[in-house]
Amino acid sequence: MDANDLSTRHCKPCKGKEHALDGARVTALLKQLPGWQLGDEGKAIVKDFKFADFHHTLGFINAVGFMANHEDHHPDLEAGYGHCRVLWSTHDVGGLSLNDFICAARVEALLAR
């Protein structure tokens, strides 16, 4: 499975630690998402995005928000003039699930358009 495959998948509800990904799987999936890194003590993936101005930053936030609502999986966002930090984690599993990587790949697909 590569980033293109991930971006065409959809999130599935998951609760409980049995849905949390192990370290080897996280490492393999991260290799498919350039620029994404582990954050929050390994319980999240994060990437900082740069934009020309606030208008483009806000457009990005709106696009990510629309996609996140459609997938029913929501990131933490930190934004300011010309930048946005996106952090994905799955609180219901206490770490990272496949949903986080699907949504990160979908963010990358948004920017590739």
Secondary structure as the mmCIF struct_conf table of DSSP 4:
data_model
#
loop_
_struct_conf.conf_type_id
_struct_conf.id
_struct_conf.beg_label_comp_id
_struct_conf.beg_label_asym_id
_struct_conf.beg_label_seq_id
_struct_conf.end_label_comp_id
_struct_conf.end_label_asym_id
_struct_conf.end_label_seq_id
HELX_RH_AL_P HELX_RH_AL_P1 ALA A 3 THR A 8
BEND BEND1 GLY A 16 GLY A 16
HELX_RH_3T_P HELX_RH_3T_P1 LYS A 17 HIS A 19
BEND BEND2 ALA A 20 ALA A 20
HELX_LH_PP_P HELX_LH_PP_P1 LEU A 21 ASP A 22
HELX_RH_AL_P HELX_RH_AL_P2 GLY A 23 LEU A 30
TURN_TY1_P TURN_TY1_P1 LYS A 31 GLN A 32
BEND BEND3 LEU A 33 LEU A 33
TURN_TY1_P TURN_TY1_P2 PRO A 34 GLY A 35
STRN STRN1 GLN A 37 GLY A 39
HELX_RH_3T_P HELX_RH_3T_P2 ASP A 40 GLY A 42
TURN_TY1_P TURN_TY1_P3 LYS A 43 LYS A 43
STRN STRN2 ALA A 44 LYS A 50
BEND BEND4 ALA A 52 ASP A 53
HELX_RH_AL_P HELX_RH_AL_P3 PHE A 54 GLU A 71
TURN_TY1_P TURN_TY1_P4 ASP A 72 ASP A 72
STRN STRN3 ASP A 76 GLY A 80
TURN_TY1_P TURN_TY1_P5 TYR A 81 GLY A 82
STRN STRN4 HIS A 83 TRP A 88
STRN STRN5 THR A 90 THR A 90
HELX_RH_3T_P HELX_RH_3T_P3 HIS A 91 VAL A 93
TURN_TY1_P TURN_TY1_P6 GLY A 94 GLY A 94
STRN STRN6 GLY A 95 GLY A 95
HELX_RH_AL_P HELX_RH_AL_P4 LEU A 98 ALA A 112
#
